Amino acid sequence: MLPLIGITIGDAAGVGPELLLRAAHELREQCAYVAYADLALLQRARVDLLSRGVPVVGTLRRVHDVTEARQVS
């Protein structure tokens, strides 16, 4: 089982969402993660990154409890 880490968004009005999504993509094989951020904000940043050809995580979903982060749908 992969370790579970939490990633905060940092500056939501700056590069925070982009950095979070890039980091999550890079870490996807080393750990499971919970992003502490607004889901809609991350979804917009993901669409923008994908439109520029930047690889990012495949799925974003809301969890209500950190234990849900390990569950894959």
TIVEXDO-975526 format. One line per field, with one value per residue: x, y, z of N, C-alpha, C, O in turn; residue number from 1. Coordinates in pm, 1 decimal. Layout:
REM TIVEXDO-975526
nc1 = X|...
nc2 = Y|...
nc3 = Z|...
cac1 = X|...
cac2 = Y|...
cac3 = Z|...
cc1 = X|...
cc2 = Y|...
cc3 = Z|...
oc1 = X|...
oc2 = Y|...
oc3 = Z|...
i = NUM|...
***
This chain:
REM TIVEXDO-975526
nc1 = 84.9|53.1|206.3|15.8|-19.6|-66.3|-136.9|-112.0|-272.1|-140.8|-83.2|-377.7|-455.8|-239.8|32.2|-24.5|-239.9|-153.9|105.8|41.0|-108.8|81.7|276.4|129.9|93.0|357.3|414.7|244.9|301.3|444.5|302.0|-21.4|-251.5|-398.9|-545.7|-562.3|-774.9|-987.5|-1213.8|-1332.0|-1159.1|-920.8|-1005.2|-1044.4|-780.6|-662.0|-783.2|-678.1|-400.2|-394.6|-478.2|-252.9|-85.2|39.2|124.3|-96.4|-264.3|-504.6|-770.3|-984.4|-1141.8|-1389.1|-1346.0|-1482.0|-1378.1|-1056.3|-986.5|-1113.9|-945.4|-776.4|-934.7|-1012.6|-1200.0
nc2 = -118.4|217.4|507.9|769.3|1107.2|1458.0|1739.6|2081.2|2362.8|2606.7|2924.4|3009.9|3192.2|3217.4|3031.5|2804.0|2599.6|2485.7|2392.7|2206.2|2014.3|1928.1|1823.6|1617.4|1450.8|1374.8|1235.5|1018.5|740.4|690.3|755.8|784.4|1057.2|1346.1|1636.0|1951.5|2167.1|2377.4|2203.4|2280.8|2484.0|2339.9|2173.6|2358.4|2449.3|2209.8|2159.5|2377.9|2319.3|2073.6|2162.9|2286.2|2080.1|1970.6|1709.3|1582.1|1468.2|1204.1|1190.1|1386.2|1409.7|1471.0|1419.9|1331.1|1244.0|1167.3|898.4|809.9|872.2|668.5|496.3|381.7|478.0
nc3 = 0.0|-84.9|69.5|228.5|159.3|230.9|30.7|8.6|-148.0|-162.6|-298.0|-417.5|-609.1|-763.8|-885.3|-747.5|-789.3|-1035.1|-969.3|-770.3|-916.4|-1101.5|-928.0|-807.3|-1027.9|-1079.5|-844.6|-842.2|-857.9|-633.0|-403.9|-242.5|-236.8|-78.4|-179.0|-49.7|-136.0|-340.7|-534.2|-783.0|-864.3|-902.2|-1108.9|-1317.8|-1349.8|-1427.6|-1679.7|-1819.8|-1810.6|-1949.1|-2199.6|-2282.8|-2321.6|-2100.0|-1884.6|-1641.9|-1338.4|-1378.5|-1273.1|-1075.3|-764.7|-513.7|-168.0|145.8|373.9|488.4|470.0|243.4|38.8|-33.2|-168.4|-484.0|-759.5
cac1 = 0.0|129.0|184.2|-80.8|29.4|-154.3|-73.7|-192.7|-271.3|-57.5|-149.7|-484.8|-465.0|-114.0|70.0|-54.9|-312.9|-69.9|211.7|-19.8|-144.1|206.2|337.2|48.4|124.1|492.1|416.9|135.4|345.0|511.6|213.2|-158.6|-249.8|-518.8|-517.7|-646.8|-800.2|-1120.2|-1219.5|-1359.1|-1035.6|-828.6|-1057.9|-1013.8|-636.1|-634.1|-823.5|-580.1|-274.6|-412.7|-486.4|-115.5|-8.2|111.1|65.1|-146.1|-338.8|-617.6|-901.5|-999.2|-1270.6|-1406.3|-1360.5|-1532.7|-1297.3|-925.2|-978.4|-1164.4|-838.6|-716.4|-1031.6|-1006.9|-1327.8
cac2 = 0.0|341.4|602.6|875.1|1239.8|1571.3|1847.9|2203.3|2434.7|2726.1|3045.4|2971.7|3291.7|3217.5|2905.3|2694.2|2488.1|2422.1|2318.1|2092.1|1912.8|1872.6|1740.8|1496.7|1365.4|1320.7|1148.2|921.4|602.3|678.1|776.9|832.7|1191.9|1427.2|1776.1|2042.6|2276.3|2383.2|2111.2|2354.0|2554.1|2239.8|2128.0|2462.1|2446.4|2085.2|2182.6|2470.3|2247.2|1975.9|2234.7|2322.5|1957.5|1937.2|1590.6|1599.5|1353.9|1167.2|1208.6|1464.0|1383.3|1523.1|1322.5|1393.7|1189.1|1133.8|754.8|789.7|901.6|542.5|423.8|416.3|450.1
cac3 = 0.0|-94.1|179.2|201.2|196.4|204.5|-44.6|13.0|-275.3|-162.7|-347.3|-510.9|-715.4|-838.3|-948.7|-656.5|-850.2|-1136.3|-901.8|-703.2|-1016.0|-1155.5|-823.4|-793.1|-1142.6|-1059.6|-726.7|-849.5|-838.7|-504.0|-289.4|-258.8|-181.6|-60.9|-209.6|27.2|-229.5|-399.4|-647.4|-907.1|-899.7|-956.7|-1238.3|-1417.0|-1373.0|-1501.0|-1818.9|-1876.7|-1830.6|-2056.6|-2327.1|-2319.1|-2337.7|-1976.6|-1821.8|-1504.9|-1286.7|-1461.0|-1213.0|-952.6|-701.9|-377.9|-59.9|267.9|482.3|433.8|439.6|107.9|-57.3|-75.1|-250.2|-625.8|-824.5
cc1 = 89.1|104.6|86.8|-22.9|-77.5|-76.2|-166.1|-174.5|-176.1|-138.2|-251.9|-496.3|-339.3|-89.2|38.3|-127.7|-228.4|39.8|156.9|-49.8|-20.3|273.6|261.4|75.9|259.8|497.0|321.8|177.8|413.0|419.5|70.5|-160.2|-390.4|-475.7|-615.0|-667.5|-944.4|-1122.3|-1241.5|-1234.4|-934.7|-875.7|-1028.8|-865.3|-597.7|-667.9|-721.3|-448.1|-285.3|-418.5|-348.6|-25.4|73.1|46.3|25.7|-223.4|-464.8|-753.3|-891.4|-1135.3|-1271.6|-1414.9|-1404.8|-1457.0|-1166.1|-911.7|-1029.5|-1055.5|-774.6|-809.5|-1025.4|-1139.8|-1307.6
cc2 = 124.3|430.2|711.0|1007.7|1343.4|1679.3|1968.7|2281.2|2553.9|2845.9|3009.6|3068.7|3297.5|3083.2|2783.8|2576.4|2412.2|2337.8|2193.7|1980.1|1849.7|1780.9|1609.8|1399.2|1298.3|1217.4|1029.1|776.3|581.0|692.7|805.2|972.0|1248.1|1569.8|1861.3|2168.2|2270.7|2298.5|2184.5|2428.1|2457.4|2189.8|2229.6|2461.3|2322.3|2102.2|2272.9|2398.4|2147.5|2044.8|2278.1|2199.9|1916.0|1814.2|1618.0|1474.2|1330.5|1202.0|1294.4|1430.6|1436.1|1405.9|1398.0|1347.8|1141.7|983.9|723.1|808.2|773.3|462.2|472.5|380.0|407.7
cc3 = 0.0|27.4|133.9|248.3|166.5|132.0|-36.5|-117.0|-276.7|-208.4|-454.2|-628.1|-801.2|-903.9|-862.5|-720.3|-953.2|-1070.8|-832.7|-802.9|-1078.2|-1053.7|-807.1|-907.6|-1124.1|-946.9|-735.6|-827.8|-704.5|-383.9|-334.5|-195.8|-166.5|-88.2|-129.4|-57.0|-277.0|-526.6|-779.6|-955.5|-961.8|-1092.9|-1348.7|-1451.4|-1454.1|-1649.6|-1888.1|-1905.8|-1945.1|-2193.4|-2375.7|-2332.5|-2216.3|-1913.7|-1676.6|-1464.0|-1368.5|-1403.4|-1088.1|-894.8|-559.6|-280.2|64.8|390.4|421.7|401.5|300.3|2.7|-109.3|-166.1|-393.8|-689.1|-967.2
oc1 = 186.5|-5.0|77.0|18.4|-168.2|38.2|-284.1|-73.8|-134.9|-250.4|-215.7|-542.2|-332.5|-177.1|71.0|-82.0|-231.2|63.9|219.5|-19.3|-18.9|322.2|322.2|81.3|274.8|574.9|318.9|96.2|437.2|453.1|45.6|-77.4|-485.6|-380.5|-736.5|-588.9|-1014.3|-1041.1|-1175.6|-1208.2|-871.0|-794.2|-992.7|-828.2|-509.9|-589.1|-682.6|-390.8|-195.2|-368.8|-329.1|95.4|165.5|-74.8|105.1|-245.2|-524.4|-843.4|-801.3|-1233.9|-1167.8|-1482.2|-1368.8|-1470.2|-1165.8|-833.0|-993.0|-1071.9|-723.2|-764.9|-1032.3|-1187.6|-1404.7
oc2 = 133.8|429.1|740.6|1020.1|1319.5|1707.8|1960.0|2266.4|2597.5|2866.5|2982.1|3030.1|3372.4|3027.5|2671.4|2462.9|2289.2|2224.4|2087.8|1863.8|1729.4|1673.3|1503.6|1278.1|1178.9|1122.4|946.4|695.9|466.9|648.1|844.3|1001.0|1204.7|1619.2|1844.7|2262.8|2171.6|2319.8|2153.0|2433.5|2489.5|2166.3|2191.9|2471.5|2329.6|2063.1|2247.1|2414.9|2138.1|1990.5|2303.7|2212.7|1835.4|1813.8|1670.6|1384.7|1424.4|1240.0|1277.1|1423.8|1444.5|1306.2|1513.9|1405.9|1082.0|947.0|620.2|764.2|771.9|369.4|592.6|267.4|380.1
oc3 = 74.8|83.4|14.8|363.6|86.7|167.4|-70.4|-186.4|-384.2|-162.0|-568.6|-735.5|-898.6|-969.7|-900.7|-707.1|-957.8|-1112.1|-836.3|-776.5|-1104.5|-1088.8|-794.5|-885.9|-1150.1|-953.4|-644.5|-782.8|-665.1|-274.1|-448.6|-109.4|-231.5|-27.8|-140.5|-50.6|-255.9|-616.6|-878.7|-1075.7|-1062.1|-1182.2|-1460.2|-1568.3|-1540.1|-1735.7|-2002.1|-2013.5|-2028.5|-2292.0|-2494.5|-2352.1|-2227.8|-1891.2|-1598.6|-1545.7|-1421.1|-1478.0|-1006.0|-968.1|-494.0|-306.4|85.4|498.1|314.1|314.2|243.6|-111.1|-221.1|-233.6|-419.9|-675.5|-1037.7
i = 1|2|3|4|5|6|7|8|9|10|11|12|13|14|15|16|17|18|19|20|21|22|23|24|25|26|27|28|29|30|31|32|33|34|35|36|37|38|39|40|41|42|43|44|45|46|47|48|49|50|51|52|53|54|55|56|57|58|59|60|61|62|63|64|65|66|67|68|69|70|71|72|73
***
